[in-house]
Amino acid sequence: MADNMYDEKGLLKPEMDQVRAANKAYWDSQKIDTSKKDSMIYYNWQRR
């Protein structure tokens, strides 16, 4: 991960919240089949 994602307090910068929200919207829009164990693990990994 890039070091510049965090501000001096160690918090995610506001623009990274937009990235996270966009990423979540993307994965939600994919309608991943969560009945498959492997895809669920991958989905959860992507959401970290």
N, C-alpha and C positions, 0 to 999 in steps of 0.2 A: 504494500500500500504506500501511497505517496505521503511523505512527511508533512506536506503543506495542507493536508486535509483538516488538520487540527489547529486551533488558535493557541495562544500562549497558555490558556487555562487547561488545555488538553481536551477541549470540547470540539465537537464537529462544527466546522464553519457553516454558516447559514446556507451557502450554496451547495454544500454536501447534502443537506436535507432535501434539496430539490432533486439531486441525483438519486437519493434513496427513494423518494416518492415516485420518481419516474421509473426506477427499476421495479418497484413494487407494482406499479400500474401495468408495466410491461408483462411481468410474470402472471399477474391476475388475468390479464387479457388473453394469455396463452391457454387458459383453461386446462392446465396440466392435469392429467389423470392421476389423482392422488391415491387411487386404489392400488397403484403399483408402488411397491415399497421403494424401488430404486429411484423412481421419479420423485417420490416424496422426500427422500434424503437429499436429492439434488436441489429440489425446490427450497428446502429449509436451508441448505448451504448457500444458495443464492441470496436468501433474505438476510443473512448475517450482516 
